[in-house]
Amino acid sequence: MFACLALILSVPDIAKVLAGEDTDPVATILANAFGPVGSRLVMAVVMVSSFPAS
């Protein structure tokens, strides 16, 4: 719940999200926070961490 609230509060332009102009606000937030390379790295870490350990 706190992660969702943090994402909502960190949207740079909520009007674009509500109007449907920004179709992927999570990617926009990550790109603004970490840059293009950092956002891909964060997404890769999230993807790897979603797989269970054997």
C-alpha positions as a Python dict, from the first residue, in 0.01 Angstrom:
ca = {
    (1, 'M'): (0, 0, 0),
    (2, 'F'): (284, 239, 83),
    (3, 'A'): (461, 158, -244),
    (4, 'C'): (146, 243, -441),
    (5, 'L'): (106, 569, -249),
    (6, 'A'): (471, 657, -312),
    (7, 'L'): (428, 595, -686),
    (8, 'I'): (114, 808, -700),
    (9, 'L'): (281, 1094, -514),
    (10, 'S'): (590, 1084, -735),
    (11, 'V'): (409, 1122, -1069),
    (12, 'P'): (552, 1439, -1227),
    (13, 'D'): (232, 1535, -1413),
    (14, 'I'): (-80, 1370, -1275),
    (15, 'A'): (-301, 1551, -1528),
    (16, 'K'): (-132, 1367, -1818),
    (17, 'V'): (-187, 1034, -1643),
    (18, 'L'): (-553, 1106, -1578),
    (19, 'A'): (-603, 1226, -1936),
    (20, 'G'): (-443, 908, -2071),
    (21, 'E'): (-150, 1088, -2237),
    (22, 'D'): (107, 913, -2017),
    (23, 'T'): (24, 547, -2069),
    (24, 'D'): (308, 409, -1853),
    (25, 'P'): (350, 635, -1548),
    (26, 'V'): (572, 387, -1361),
    (27, 'A'): (829, 393, -1642),
    (28, 'T'): (809, 774, -1645),
    (29, 'I'): (870, 789, -1270),
    (30, 'L'): (1168, 554, -1293),
    (31, 'A'): (1316, 741, -1589),
    (32, 'N'): (1286, 1072, -1405),
    (33, 'A'): (1440, 929, -1088),
    (34, 'F'): (1717, 708, -1229),
    (35, 'G'): (1767, 812, -1591),
    (36, 'P'): (1733, 583, -1892),
    (37, 'V'): (2005, 334, -1794),
    (38, 'G'): (1918, 330, -1424),
    (39, 'S'): (1550, 271, -1490),
    (40, 'R'): (1631, -32, -1705),
    (41, 'L'): (1858, -162, -1431),
    (42, 'V'): (1584, -120, -1168),
    (43, 'M'): (1333, -299, -1392),
    (44, 'A'): (1582, -584, -1444),
    (45, 'V'): (1629, -620, -1068),
    (46, 'V'): (1252, -624, -1017),
    (47, 'M'): (1209, -888, -1288),
    (48, 'V'): (1482, -1113, -1145),
    (49, 'S'): (1352, -1076, -790),
    (50, 'S'): (1006, -1193, -897),
    (51, 'F'): (1138, -1542, -976),
    (52, 'P'): (1152, -1782, -682),
    (53, 'A'): (1488, -1914, -571),
    (54, 'S'): (1545, -2283, -637),
}
